[in-house]
Amino acid sequence: MKKIKAANPELVRLIRFLRKQSGENKVKIWKDIAERLAKPRRRRTAVNLSRLNRYTEKHETVAVPGKVLGVGEIDHPITVAALAFSEKAREKIKAVRGKCLSFFELVKKNPKGSKVKIIG
C-alpha cells in the first residue's frame, strides 16, 4: 500500500475511508479507486461527459477517480461518483435526470460496489 502524499485533508480522509471499506467488505474496487486517487494531481484523470456518454448505458453507476468536465453532451441518465465536478458537468448530468455523488455517498449506497464501472 502506497503512502498518501496528498496535502488535502479531505482527500486523505477519502482515501483512508475507501481503503477501510475495501477491507471491511472484502471488495477490491474501493481499494483500486483509493490507489488511483493517491496519485499526484497531474496524474489523476479528467473525464469529459462525451466519454461517459459513449461508454455507459441508461441508469448505470460510474466512478471517476478524478474530475468530471462538462465538454460534450450526455443523453441518458447515469449516476456518477467523482472527486470533483465542473459546474457545467453537474448541470448537464442533472438536466438528463442523472445523479452526481461523492464517493462517501456511493459507498454508503452500494457497499459491495456491485455494477460500478470505473472510467478514467
Backbone as XML, in Angstrom:
<?xml version="1.0"?>
<chain id="A" units="angstrom">
  <residue number="1" name="MET">
    <atom name="N" x="0.838" y="-1.166" z="0.000"/>
    <atom name="CA" x="0.000" y="0.000" z="0.000"/>
    <atom name="C" x="0.894" y="1.245" z="0.000"/>
  </residue>
  <residue number="2" name="LYS">
    <atom name="N" x="0.586" y="2.171" z="-0.896"/>
    <atom name="CA" x="1.391" y="3.374" z="-1.023"/>
    <atom name="C" x="1.077" y="4.373" z="0.078"/>
  </residue>
  <residue number="3" name="LYS">
    <atom name="N" x="2.077" y="5.143" z="0.445"/>
    <atom name="CA" x="1.887" y="6.193" z="1.429"/>
    <atom name="C" x="1.141" y="7.353" z="0.774"/>
  </residue>
  <residue number="4" name="ILE">
    <atom name="N" x="0.245" y="7.959" z="1.511"/>
    <atom name="CA" x="-0.525" y="9.083" z="0.987"/>
    <atom name="C" x="0.324" y="10.346" z="1.100"/>
  </residue>
  <residue number="5" name="LYS">
    <atom name="N" x="0.561" y="11.011" z="-0.032"/>
    <atom name="CA" x="1.368" y="12.216" z="-0.037"/>
    <atom name="C" x="0.532" y="13.476" z="-0.233"/>
  </residue>
  <residue number="6" name="ALA">
    <atom name="N" x="-0.764" y="13.316" z="-0.379"/>
    <atom name="CA" x="-1.634" y="14.460" z="-0.645"/>
    <atom name="C" x="-1.665" y="15.409" z="0.557"/>
  </residue>
  <residue number="7" name="ALA">
    <atom name="N" x="-1.737" y="16.707" z="0.263"/>
    <atom name="CA" x="-1.799" y="17.713" z="1.309"/>
    <atom name="C" x="-3.242" y="18.057" z="1.659"/>
  </residue>
  <residue number="8" name="ASN">
    <atom name="N" x="-4.177" y="17.666" z="0.800"/>
    <atom name="CA" x="-5.584" y="17.969" z="1.006"/>
    <atom name="C" x="-6.155" y="17.019" z="2.061"/>
  </residue>
  <residue number="9" name="PRO">
    <atom name="N" x="-6.558" y="17.531" z="3.228"/>
    <atom name="CA" x="-7.053" y="16.639" z="4.286"/>
    <atom name="C" x="-8.333" y="15.891" z="3.903"/>
  </residue>
  <residue number="10" name="GLU">
    <atom name="N" x="-9.192" y="16.505" z="3.082"/>
    <atom name="CA" x="-10.410" y="15.828" z="2.611"/>
    <atom name="C" x="-10.045" y="14.612" z="1.759"/>
  </residue>
  <residue number="11" name="LEU">
    <atom name="N" x="-9.067" y="14.783" z="0.885"/>
    <atom name="CA" x="-8.633" y="13.690" z="0.011"/>
    <atom name="C" x="-8.002" y="12.563" z="0.827"/>
  </residue>
  <residue number="12" name="VAL">
    <atom name="N" x="-7.184" y="12.911" z="1.794"/>
    <atom name="CA" x="-6.553" y="11.900" z="2.659"/>
    <atom name="C" x="-7.627" y="11.113" z="3.404"/>
  </residue>
  <residue number="13" name="ARG">
    <atom name="N" x="-8.641" y="11.825" z="3.926"/>
    <atom name="CA" x="-9.748" y="11.169" z="4.624"/>
    <atom name="C" x="-10.505" y="10.229" z="3.692"/>
  </residue>
  <residue number="14" name="LEU">
    <atom name="N" x="-10.740" y="10.662" z="2.444"/>
    <atom name="CA" x="-11.444" y="9.838" z="1.464"/>
    <atom name="C" x="-10.649" y="8.577" z="1.135"/>
  </residue>
  <residue number="15" name="ILE">
    <atom name="N" x="-9.357" y="8.711" z="0.916"/>
    <atom name="CA" x="-8.515" y="7.559" z="0.574"/>
    <atom name="C" x="-8.509" y="6.553" z="1.723"/>
  </residue>
  <residue number="16" name="ARG">
    <atom name="N" x="-8.377" y="7.032" z="2.946"/>
    <atom name="CA" x="-8.394" y="6.135" z="4.108"/>
    <atom name="C" x="-9.746" y="5.440" z="4.255"/>
  </residue>
  <residue number="17" name="PHE">
    <atom name="N" x="-10.825" y="6.199" z="4.018"/>
    <atom name="CA" x="-12.174" y="5.642" z="4.093"/>
    <atom name="C" x="-12.360" y="4.532" z="3.057"/>
  </residue>
  <residue number="18" name="LEU">
    <atom name="N" x="-11.912" y="4.765" z="1.822"/>
    <atom name="CA" x="-12.071" y="3.760" z="0.765"/>
    <atom name="C" x="-11.256" y="2.511" z="1.061"/>
  </residue>
  <residue number="19" name="ARG">
    <atom name="N" x="-10.038" y="2.685" z="1.559"/>
    <atom name="CA" x="-9.217" y="1.522" z="1.924"/>
    <atom name="C" x="-9.875" y="0.716" z="3.045"/>
  </residue>
  <residue number="20" name="LYS">
    <atom name="N" x="-10.427" y="1.406" z="4.018"/>
    <atom name="CA" x="-11.090" y="0.733" z="5.136"/>
    <atom name="C" x="-12.313" y="-0.042" z="4.655"/>
  </residue>
  <residue number="21" name="GLN">
    <atom name="N" x="-13.118" y="0.575" z="3.800"/>
    <atom name="CA" x="-14.309" y="-0.090" z="3.270"/>
    <atom name="C" x="-13.933" y="-1.299" z="2.421"/>
  </residue>
  <residue number="22" name="SER">
    <atom name="N" x="-12.826" y="-1.194" z="1.711"/>
    <atom name="CA" x="-12.356" y="-2.316" z="0.911"/>
    <atom name="C" x="-12.038" y="-3.515" z="1.797"/>
  </residue>
  <residue number="23" name="GLY">
    <atom name="N" x="-11.391" y="-3.255" z="2.915"/>
    <atom name="CA" x="-11.053" y="-4.336" z="3.834"/>
    <atom name="C" x="-12.264" y="-4.905" z="4.552"/>
  </residue>
  <residue number="24" name="GLU">
    <atom name="N" x="-13.150" y="-4.026" z="4.999"/>
    <atom name="CA" x="-14.322" y="-4.474" z="5.747"/>
    <atom name="C" x="-15.281" y="-5.293" z="4.896"/>
  </residue>
  <residue number="25" name="ASN">
    <atom name="N" x="-15.507" y="-4.838" z="3.662"/>
    <atom name="CA" x="-16.473" y="-5.501" z="2.778"/>
    <atom name="C" x="-15.831" y="-6.533" z="1.855"/>
  </residue>
  <residue number="26" name="LYS">
    <atom name="N" x="-14.494" y="-6.679" z="1.952"/>
    <atom name="CA" x="-13.751" y="-7.600" z="1.085"/>
    <atom name="C" x="-14.057" y="-7.341" z="-0.393"/>
  </residue>
  <residue number="27" name="VAL">
    <atom name="N" x="-13.937" y="-6.052" z="-0.774"/>
    <atom name="CA" x="-14.220" y="-5.617" z="-2.140"/>
    <atom name="C" x="-12.988" y="-4.888" z="-2.662"/>
  </residue>
  <residue number="28" name="LYS">
    <atom name="N" x="-12.506" y="-5.283" z="-3.824"/>
    <atom name="CA" x="-11.284" y="-4.695" z="-4.378"/>
    <atom name="C" x="-11.504" y="-3.371" z="-5.081"/>
  </residue>
  <residue number="29" name="ILE">
    <atom name="N" x="-12.738" y="-3.065" z="-5.499"/>
    <atom name="CA" x="-12.984" y="-1.850" z="-6.287"/>
    <atom name="C" x="-12.655" y="-0.593" z="-5.484"/>
  </residue>
  <residue number="30" name="TRP">
    <atom name="N" x="-12.970" y="-0.570" z="-4.174"/>
    <atom name="CA" x="-12.711" y="0.639" z="-3.386"/>
    <atom name="C" x="-11.213" y="0.848" z="-3.198"/>
  </residue>
  <residue number="31" name="LYS">
    <atom name="N" x="-10.465" y="-0.245" z="-3.057"/>
    <atom name="CA" x="-9.008" y="-0.118" z="-2.931"/>
    <atom name="C" x="-8.399" y="0.383" z="-4.236"/>
  </residue>
  <residue number="32" name="ASP">
    <atom name="N" x="-8.905" y="-0.090" z="-5.369"/>
    <atom name="CA" x="-8.428" y="0.362" z="-6.674"/>
    <atom name="C" x="-8.667" y="1.862" z="-6.842"/>
  </residue>
  <residue number="33" name="ILE">
    <atom name="N" x="-9.853" y="2.324" z="-6.486"/>
    <atom name="CA" x="-10.165" y="3.755" z="-6.603"/>
    <atom name="C" x="-9.281" y="4.559" z="-5.645"/>
  </residue>
  <residue number="34" name="ALA">
    <atom name="N" x="-9.054" y="4.058" z="-4.437"/>
    <atom name="CA" x="-8.194" y="4.751" z="-3.470"/>
    <atom name="C" x="-6.776" y="4.890" z="-4.001"/>
  </residue>
  <residue number="35" name="GLU">
    <atom name="N" x="-6.257" y="3.836" z="-4.627"/>
    <atom name="CA" x="-4.904" y="3.902" z="-5.180"/>
    <atom name="C" x="-4.823" y="4.903" z="-6.332"/>
  </residue>
  <residue number="36" name="ARG">
    <atom name="N" x="-5.877" y="4.972" z="-7.147"/>
    <atom name="CA" x="-5.891" y="5.948" z="-8.240"/>
    <atom name="C" x="-5.976" y="7.371" z="-7.708"/>
  </residue>
  <residue number="37" name="LEU">
    <atom name="N" x="-6.700" y="7.582" z="-6.611"/>
    <atom name="CA" x="-6.809" y="8.915" z="-6.020"/>
    <atom name="C" x="-5.528" y="9.328" z="-5.302"/>
  </residue>
  <residue number="38" name="ALA">
    <atom name="N" x="-4.725" y="8.357" z="-4.892"/>
    <atom name="CA" x="-3.477" y="8.655" z="-4.187"/>
    <atom name="C" x="-2.372" y="9.122" z="-5.129"/>
  </residue>
  <residue number="39" name="LYS">
    <atom name="N" x="-2.592" y="9.040" z="-6.427"/>
    <atom name="CA" x="-1.603" y="9.511" z="-7.390"/>
    <atom name="C" x="-1.450" y="11.028" z="-7.298"/>
  </residue>
  <residue number="40" name="PRO">
    <atom name="N" x="-0.350" y="11.560" z="-7.803"/>
    <atom name="CA" x="-0.207" y="13.018" z="-7.838"/>
    <atom name="C" x="-1.322" y="13.654" z="-8.682"/>
  </residue>
  <residue number="41" name="ARG">
    <atom name="N" x="-1.616" y="14.897" z="-8.422"/>
    <atom name="CA" x="-2.719" y="15.577" z="-9.091"/>
    <atom name="C" x="-2.549" y="15.581" z="-10.619"/>
  </residue>
  <residue number="42" name="ARG">
    <atom name="N" x="-1.353" y="15.749" z="-11.088"/>
    <atom name="CA" x="-1.135" y="15.788" z="-12.545"/>
    <atom name="C" x="-1.373" y="14.432" z="-13.209"/>
  </residue>
  <residue number="43" name="ARG">
    <atom name="N" x="-1.393" y="13.355" z="-12.416"/>
    <atom name="CA" x="-1.631" y="12.017" z="-12.951"/>
    <atom name="C" x="-3.068" y="11.547" z="-12.791"/>
  </residue>
  <residue number="44" name="ARG">
    <atom name="N" x="-3.900" y="12.346" z="-12.092"/>
    <atom name="CA" x="-5.306" y="11.995" z="-11.919"/>
    <atom name="C" x="-6.061" y="12.238" z="-13.215"/>
  </residue>
  <residue number="45" name="THR">
    <atom name="N" x="-7.142" y="11.516" z="-13.392"/>
    <atom name="CA" x="-7.876" y="11.610" z="-14.644"/>
    <atom name="C" x="-8.879" y="12.751" z="-14.636"/>
  </residue>
  <residue number="46" name="ALA">
    <atom name="N" x="-9.116" y="13.268" z="-15.834"/>
    <atom name="CA" x="-10.181" y="14.234" z="-16.078"/>
    <atom name="C" x="-11.016" y="13.641" z="-17.203"/>
  </residue>
  <residue number="47" name="VAL">
    <atom name="N" x="-12.296" y="13.427" z="-16.955"/>
    <atom name="CA" x="-13.156" y="12.731" z="-17.909"/>
    <atom name="C" x="-14.235" y="13.696" z="-18.400"/>
  </residue>
  <residue number="48" name="ASN">
    <atom name="N" x="-14.394" y="13.758" z="-19.710"/>
    <atom name="CA" x="-15.439" y="14.586" z="-20.297"/>
    <atom name="C" x="-16.760" y="13.828" z="-20.334"/>
  </residue>
  <residue number="49" name="LEU">
    <atom name="N" x="-17.858" y="14.580" z="-20.383"/>
    <atom name="CA" x="-19.177" y="13.957" z="-20.459"/>
    <atom name="C" x="-19.341" y="13.128" z="-21.720"/>
  </residue>
  <residue number="50" name="SER">
    <atom name="N" x="-18.679" y="13.536" z="-22.806"/>
    <atom name="CA" x="-18.794" y="12.768" z="-24.048"/>
    <atom name="C" x="-18.278" y="11.343" z="-23.861"/>
  </residue>
  <residue number="51" name="ARG">
    <atom name="N" x="-17.210" y="11.166" z="-23.079"/>
    <atom name="CA" x="-16.690" y="9.823" z="-22.811"/>
    <atom name="C" x="-17.666" y="9.023" z="-21.948"/>
  </residue>
  <residue number="52" name="LEU">
    <atom name="N" x="-18.251" y="9.675" z="-20.952"/>
    <atom name="CA" x="-19.238" y="8.991" z="-20.118"/>
    <atom name="C" x="-20.433" y="8.565" z="-20.952"/>
  </residue>
  <residue number="53" name="ASN">
    <atom name="N" x="-20.851" y="9.417" z="-21.875"/>
    <atom name="CA" x="-21.982" y="9.100" z="-22.748"/>
    <atom name="C" x="-21.657" y="7.904" z="-23.647"/>
  </residue>
  <residue number="54" name="ARG">
    <atom name="N" x="-20.428" y="7.862" z="-24.142"/>
    <atom name="CA" x="-20.016" y="6.809" z="-25.074"/>
    <atom name="C" x="-19.910" y="5.444" z="-24.403"/>
  </residue>
  <residue number="55" name="TYR">
    <atom name="N" x="-19.431" y="5.396" z="-23.169"/>
    <atom name="CA" x="-19.125" y="4.112" z="-22.529"/>
    <atom name="C" x="-20.139" y="3.667" z="-21.479"/>
  </residue>
  <residue number="56" name="THR">
    <atom name="N" x="-21.279" y="4.331" z="-21.378"/>
    <atom name="CA" x="-22.278" y="3.923" z="-20.401"/>
    <atom name="C" x="-23.624" y="3.690" z="-21.067"/>
  </residue>
  <residue number="57" name="GLU">
    <atom name="N" x="-24.440" y="2.939" z="-20.360"/>
    <atom name="CA" x="-25.826" y="2.705" z="-20.766"/>
    <atom name="C" x="-26.729" y="3.468" z="-19.799"/>
  </residue>
  <residue number="58" name="LYS">
    <atom name="N" x="-28.023" y="3.438" z="-20.081"/>
    <atom name="CA" x="-29.005" y="4.123" z="-19.254"/>
    <atom name="C" x="-29.024" y="3.539" z="-17.838"/>
  </residue>
  <residue number="59" name="HIS">
    <atom name="N" x="-29.029" y="4.397" z="-16.831"/>
    <atom name="CA" x="-29.130" y="4.057" z="-15.404"/>
    <atom name="C" x="-27.933" y="3.271" z="-14.867"/>
  </residue>
  <residue number="60" name="GLU">
    <atom name="N" x="-26.757" y="3.421" z="-15.453"/>
    <atom name="CA" x="-25.562" y="2.770" z="-14.918"/>
    <atom name="C" x="-24.931" y="3.643" z="-13.839"/>
  </residue>
  <residue number="61" name="THR">
    <atom name="N" x="-24.080" y="3.023" z="-13.028"/>
    <atom name="CA" x="-23.337" y="3.735" z="-11.994"/>
    <atom name="C" x="-21.866" y="3.750" z="-12.382"/>
  </residue>
  <residue number="62" name="VAL">
    <atom name="N" x="-21.268" y="4.941" z="-12.337"/>
    <atom name="CA" x="-19.897" y="5.133" z="-12.791"/>
    <atom name="C" x="-19.091" y="5.810" z="-11.691"/>
  </residue>
  <residue number="63" name="ALA">
    <atom name="N" x="-17.842" y="5.368" z="-11.506"/>
    <atom name="CA" x="-16.918" y="6.015" z="-10.573"/>
    <atom name="C" x="-15.779" y="6.631" z="-11.383"/>
  </residue>
  <residue number="64" name="VAL">
    <atom name="N" x="-15.496" y="7.896" z="-11.139"/>
    <atom name="CA" x="-14.412" y="8.603" z="-11.829"/>
    <atom name="C" x="-13.410" y="9.046" z="-10.767"/>
  </residue>
  <residue number="65" name="PRO">
    <atom name="N" x="-12.218" y="8.424" z="-10.734"/>
    <atom name="CA" x="-11.220" y="8.817" z="-9.733"/>
    <atom name="C" x="-10.475" y="10.080" z="-10.157"/>
  </residue>
  <residue number="66" name="GLY">
    <atom name="N" x="-11.202" y="11.156" z="-10.301"/>
    <atom name="CA" x="-10.658" y="12.436" z="-10.742"/>
    <atom name="C" x="-11.801" y="13.411" z="-10.902"/>
  </residue>
  <residue number="67" name="LYS">
    <atom name="N" x="-11.702" y="14.244" z="-11.936"/>
    <atom name="CA" x="-12.697" y="15.286" z="-12.146"/>
    <atom name="C" x="-13.526" y="14.999" z="-13.391"/>
  </residue>
  <residue number="68" name="VAL">
    <atom name="N" x="-14.817" y="15.335" z="-13.326"/>
    <atom name="CA" x="-15.712" y="15.220" z="-14.480"/>
    <atom name="C" x="-15.866" y="16.611" z="-15.068"/>
  </residue>
  <residue number="69" name="LEU">
    <atom name="N" x="-15.559" y="16.727" z="-16.366"/>
    <atom name="CA" x="-15.635" y="18.008" z="-17.066"/>
    <atom name="C" x="-16.876" y="18.061" z="-17.947"/>
  </residue>
  <residue number="70" name="GLY">
    <atom name="N" x="-17.335" y="19.249" z="-18.272"/>
    <atom name="CA" x="-18.594" y="19.436" z="-18.983"/>
    <atom name="C" x="-18.509" y="19.461" z="-20.489"/>
  </residue>
  <residue number="71" name="VAL">
    <atom name="N" x="-17.407" y="19.004" z="-21.095"/>
    <atom name="CA" x="-17.273" y="19.019" z="-22.551"/>
    <atom name="C" x="-18.063" y="17.863" z="-23.145"/>
  </residue>
  <residue number="72" name="GLY">
    <atom name="N" x="-18.891" y="18.167" z="-24.127"/>
    <atom name="CA" x="-19.690" y="17.135" z="-24.769"/>
    <atom name="C" x="-21.099" y="17.121" z="-24.214"/>
  </residue>
  <residue number="73" name="GLU">
    <atom name="N" x="-21.872" y="16.200" z="-24.729"/>
    <atom name="CA" x="-23.273" y="16.068" z="-24.324"/>
    <atom name="C" x="-23.504" y="14.690" z="-23.729"/>
  </residue>
  <residue number="74" name="ILE">
    <atom name="N" x="-24.549" y="14.597" z="-22.922"/>
    <atom name="CA" x="-24.969" y="13.304" z="-22.382"/>
    <atom name="C" x="-26.466" y="13.196" z="-22.632"/>
  </residue>
  <residue number="75" name="ASP">
    <atom name="N" x="-26.894" y="12.001" z="-23.093"/>
    <atom name="CA" x="-28.293" y="11.874" z="-23.494"/>
    <atom name="C" x="-29.074" y="10.814" z="-22.718"/>
  </residue>
  <residue number="76" name="HIS">
    <atom name="N" x="-28.485" y="10.278" z="-21.662"/>
    <atom name="CA" x="-29.206" y="9.308" z="-20.833"/>
    <atom name="C" x="-28.812" y="9.507" z="-19.368"/>
  </residue>
  <residue number="77" name="PRO">
    <atom name="N" x="-29.730" y="9.183" z="-18.441"/>
    <atom name="CA" x="-29.434" y="9.387" z="-17.024"/>
    <atom name="C" x="-28.470" y="8.322" z="-16.487"/>
  </residue>
  <residue number="78" name="ILE">
    <atom name="N" x="-27.433" y="8.792" z="-15.786"/>
    <atom name="CA" x="-26.480" y="7.894" z="-15.124"/>
    <atom name="C" x="-26.190" y="8.459" z="-13.733"/>
  </residue>
  <residue number="79" name="THR">
    <atom name="N" x="-25.648" y="7.610" z="-12.883"/>
    <atom name="CA" x="-25.202" y="8.034" z="-11.561"/>
    <atom name="C" x="-23.685" y="8.087" z="-11.600"/>
  </residue>
  <residue number="80" name="VAL">
    <atom name="N" x="-23.122" y="9.257" z="-11.281"/>
    <atom name="CA" x="-21.676" y="9.451" z="-11.362"/>
    <atom name="C" x="-21.137" y="9.841" z="-9.987"/>
  </residue>
  <residue number="81" name="ALA">
    <atom name="N" x="-20.120" y="9.110" z="-9.543"/>
    <atom name="CA" x="-19.394" y="9.472" z="-8.325"/>
    <atom name="C" x="-18.004" y="9.909" z="-8.748"/>
  </residue>
  <residue number="82" name="ALA">
    <atom name="N" x="-17.566" y="11.065" z="-8.275"/>
    <atom name="CA" x="-16.259" y="11.576" z="-8.674"/>
    <atom name="C" x="-15.657" y="12.397" z="-7.543"/>
  </residue>
  <residue number="83" name="LEU">
    <atom name="N" x="-14.360" y="12.653" z="-7.668"/>
    <atom name="CA" x="-13.669" y="13.501" z="-6.706"/>
    <atom name="C" x="-14.179" y="14.935" z="-6.832"/>
  </residue>
  <residue number="84" name="ALA">
    <atom name="N" x="-14.403" y="15.389" z="-8.080"/>
    <atom name="CA" x="-14.884" y="16.754" z="-8.313"/>
    <atom name="C" x="-15.664" y="16.812" z="-9.619"/>
  </residue>
  <residue number="85" name="PHE">
    <atom name="N" x="-16.545" y="17.792" z="-9.716"/>
    <atom name="CA" x="-17.330" y="18.034" z="-10.925"/>
    <atom name="C" x="-17.182" y="19.499" z="-11.299"/>
  </residue>
  <residue number="86" name="SER">
    <atom name="N" x="-17.109" y="19.780" z="-12.602"/>
    <atom name="CA" x="-17.202" y="21.168" z="-13.029"/>
    <atom name="C" x="-18.673" y="21.562" z="-12.951"/>
  </residue>
  <residue number="87" name="GLU">
    <atom name="N" x="-18.945" y="22.854" z="-12.888"/>
    <atom name="CA" x="-20.332" y="23.317" z="-12.783"/>
    <atom name="C" x="-21.155" y="22.890" z="-13.994"/>
  </residue>
  <residue number="88" name="LYS">
    <atom name="N" x="-20.578" y="23.003" z="-15.201"/>
    <atom name="CA" x="-21.285" y="22.617" z="-16.427"/>
    <atom name="C" x="-21.600" y="21.125" z="-16.428"/>
  </residue>
  <residue number="89" name="ALA">
    <atom name="N" x="-20.655" y="20.313" z="-15.976"/>
    <atom name="CA" x="-20.885" y="18.861" z="-15.934"/>
    <atom name="C" x="-22.027" y="18.533" z="-14.990"/>
  </residue>
  <residue number="90" name="ARG">
    <atom name="N" x="-22.030" y="19.155" z="-13.830"/>
    <atom name="CA" x="-23.094" y="18.908" z="-12.851"/>
    <atom name="C" x="-24.450" y="19.308" z="-13.421"/>
  </residue>
  <residue number="91" name="GLU">
    <atom name="N" x="-24.509" y="20.473" z="-14.098"/>
    <atom name="CA" x="-25.760" y="20.942" z="-14.700"/>
    <atom name="C" x="-26.258" y="19.978" z="-15.772"/>
  </residue>
  <residue number="92" name="LYS">
    <atom name="N" x="-25.349" y="19.539" z="-16.656"/>
    <atom name="CA" x="-25.750" y="18.656" z="-17.759"/>
    <atom name="C" x="-26.205" y="17.287" z="-17.263"/>
  </residue>
  <residue number="93" name="ILE">
    <atom name="N" x="-25.544" y="16.759" z="-16.238"/>
    <atom name="CA" x="-25.939" y="15.454" z="-15.690"/>
    <atom name="C" x="-27.321" y="15.560" z="-15.041"/>
  </residue>
  <residue number="94" name="LYS">
    <atom name="N" x="-27.537" y="16.631" z="-14.292"/>
    <atom name="CA" x="-28.846" y="16.804" z="-13.644"/>
    <atom name="C" x="-29.945" y="17.115" z="-14.651"/>
  </residue>
  <residue number="95" name="ALA">
    <atom name="N" x="-29.597" y="17.729" z="-15.794"/>
    <atom name="CA" x="-30.594" y="18.057" z="-16.814"/>
    <atom name="C" x="-31.210" y="16.801" z="-17.430"/>
  </residue>
  <residue number="96" name="VAL">
    <atom name="N" x="-30.452" y="15.706" z="-17.477"/>
    <atom name="CA" x="-30.984" y="14.448" z="-18.026"/>
    <atom name="C" x="-31.426" y="13.503" z="-16.897"/>
  </residue>
  <residue number="97" name="ARG">
    <atom name="N" x="-31.644" y="14.062" z="-15.715"/>
    <atom name="CA" x="-32.103" y="13.330" z="-14.528"/>
    <atom name="C" x="-31.085" y="12.321" z="-14.000"/>
  </residue>
  <residue number="98" name="GLY">
    <atom name="N" x="-29.804" y="12.631" z="-14.183"/>
    <atom name="CA" x="-28.748" y="11.814" z="-13.608"/>
    <atom name="C" x="-28.422" y="12.297" z="-12.202"/>
  </residue>
  <residue number="99" name="LYS">
    <atom name="N" x="-27.497" y="11.613" z="-11.534"/>
    <atom name="CA" x="-27.122" y="11.973" z="-10.173"/>
    <atom name="C" x="-25.618" y="12.163" z="-10.079"/>
  </residue>
  <residue number="100" name="CYS">
    <atom name="N" x="-25.214" y="13.164" z="-9.316"/>
    <atom name="CA" x="-23.806" y="13.417" z="-9.022"/>
    <atom name="C" x="-23.593" y="13.115" z="-7.541"/>
  </residue>
  <residue number="101" name="LEU">
    <atom name="N" x="-22.714" y="12.157" z="-7.260"/>
    <atom name="CA" x="-22.472" y="11.725" z="-5.884"/>
    <atom name="C" x="-21.010" y="11.907" z="-5.506"/>
  </residue>
  <residue number="102" name="SER">
    <atom name="N" x="-20.764" y="11.945" z="-4.210"/>
    <atom name="CA" x="-19.396" y="11.845" z="-3.724"/>
    <atom name="C" x="-19.110" y="10.350" z="-3.523"/>
  </residue>
  <residue number="103" name="PHE">
    <atom name="N" x="-17.850" y="10.012" z="-3.307"/>
    <atom name="CA" x="-17.519" y="8.604" z="-3.074"/>
    <atom name="C" x="-18.092" y="8.119" z="-1.744"/>
  </residue>
  <residue number="104" name="PHE">
    <atom name="N" x="-18.182" y="9.005" z="-0.757"/>
    <atom name="CA" x="-18.778" y="8.627" z="0.524"/>
    <atom name="C" x="-20.225" y="8.166" z="0.320"/>
  </residue>
  <residue number="105" name="GLU">
    <atom name="N" x="-20.983" y="8.935" z="-0.464"/>
    <atom name="CA" x="-22.379" y="8.599" z="-0.727"/>
    <atom name="C" x="-22.498" y="7.298" z="-1.512"/>
  </residue>
  <residue number="106" name="LEU">
    <atom name="N" x="-21.611" y="7.107" z="-2.492"/>
    <atom name="CA" x="-21.654" y="5.891" z="-3.300"/>
    <atom name="C" x="-21.376" y="4.650" z="-2.449"/>
  </residue>
  <residue number="107" name="VAL">
    <atom name="N" x="-20.387" y="4.729" z="-1.562"/>
    <atom name="CA" x="-20.050" y="3.582" z="-0.711"/>
    <atom name="C" x="-21.186" y="3.282" z="0.257"/>
  </residue>
  <residue number="108" name="LYS">
    <atom name="N" x="-21.813" y="4.321" z="0.798"/>
    <atom name="CA" x="-22.945" y="4.100" z="1.707"/>
    <atom name="C" x="-24.121" y="3.462" z="0.964"/>
  </residue>
  <residue number="109" name="LYS">
    <atom name="N" x="-24.338" y="3.886" z="-0.280"/>
    <atom name="CA" x="-25.448" y="3.375" z="-1.088"/>
    <atom name="C" x="-25.181" y="1.961" z="-1.594"/>
  </residue>
  <residue number="110" name="ASN">
    <atom name="N" x="-23.921" y="1.666" z="-1.946"/>
    <atom name="CA" x="-23.566" y="0.389" z="-2.557"/>
    <atom name="C" x="-22.243" y="-0.102" z="-1.957"/>
  </residue>
  <residue number="111" name="PRO">
    <atom name="N" x="-22.258" y="-0.637" z="-0.720"/>
    <atom name="CA" x="-21.001" y="-1.019" z="-0.071"/>
    <atom name="C" x="-20.242" y="-2.144" z="-0.767"/>
  </residue>
  <residue number="112" name="LYS">
    <atom name="N" x="-20.927" y="-3.011" z="-1.487"/>
    <atom name="CA" x="-20.248" y="-4.101" z="-2.192"/>
    <atom name="C" x="-19.678" y="-3.650" z="-3.541"/>
  </residue>
  <residue number="113" name="GLY">
    <atom name="N" x="-20.061" y="-2.472" z="-4.006"/>
    <atom name="CA" x="-19.529" y="-1.962" z="-5.272"/>
    <atom name="C" x="-20.011" y="-2.726" z="-6.477"/>
  </residue>
  <residue number="114" name="SER">
    <atom name="N" x="-21.148" y="-3.379" z="-6.370"/>
    <atom name="CA" x="-21.642" y="-4.165" z="-7.493"/>
    <atom name="C" x="-22.172" y="-3.261" z="-8.606"/>
  </residue>
  <residue number="115" name="LYS">
    <atom name="N" x="-21.866" y="-3.635" z="-9.823"/>
    <atom name="CA" x="-22.308" y="-2.927" z="-11.029"/>
    <atom name="C" x="-21.821" y="-1.483" z="-11.060"/>
  </residue>
  <residue number="116" name="VAL">
    <atom name="N" x="-20.603" y="-1.236" z="-10.582"/>
    <atom name="CA" x="-20.000" y="0.086" z="-10.662"/>
    <atom name="C" x="-18.845" y="0.009" z="-11.655"/>
  </residue>
  <residue number="117" name="LYS">
    <atom name="N" x="-18.859" y="0.890" z="-12.660"/>
    <atom name="CA" x="-17.776" y="0.961" z="-13.646"/>
    <atom name="C" x="-16.805" y="2.049" z="-13.229"/>
  </residue>
  <residue number="118" name="ILE">
    <atom name="N" x="-15.513" y="1.790" z="-13.425"/>
    <atom name="CA" x="-14.503" y="2.825" z="-13.225"/>
    <atom name="C" x="-14.139" y="3.346" z="-14.603"/>
  </residue>
  <residue number="119" name="ILE">
    <atom name="N" x="-14.314" y="4.633" z="-14.806"/>
    <atom name="CA" x="-13.941" y="5.251" z="-16.086"/>
    <atom name="C" x="-12.914" y="6.322" z="-15.798"/>
  </residue>
  <residue number="120" name="GLY">
    <atom name="N" x="-11.792" y="6.234" z="-16.521"/>
    <atom name="CA" x="-10.769" y="7.251" z="-16.341"/>
    <atom name="C" x="-9.410" y="6.726" z="-16.383"/>
  </residue>
</chain>
